[in-house]
Amino acid sequence: MRTRTTMLLLFWLALALFLGWDWLNSSPVNLRLEPPLLAAGSGQAPSGGHCSAF
């Protein structure tokens, strides 16, 4: 049981360290330049892949 607890603690610690590192080293997201999450029914033409065949 002690090994499982240690491994869980190690996992969450590593995850928190990774997220903190990523937060500090990544550039801020410019939401105005991001593509829409879902363009279905928005009037935007599809681009790329099999969707452009329509």
Contacts in CASP RR format, 6 or more apart in sequence:
PFRMAT RR
TARGET T0000
AUTHOR 0000-0000-0000
METHOD contacts of the structure
MODEL  1
MRTRTTMLLLFWLALALFLGWDWLNSSPVNLRLEPPLLAAGSGQAPSGGH
CSAF
36 42 0 8 1.000
36 44 0 8 1.000
39 46 0 8 1.000
46 52 0 8 1.000
46 54 0 8 1.000
END
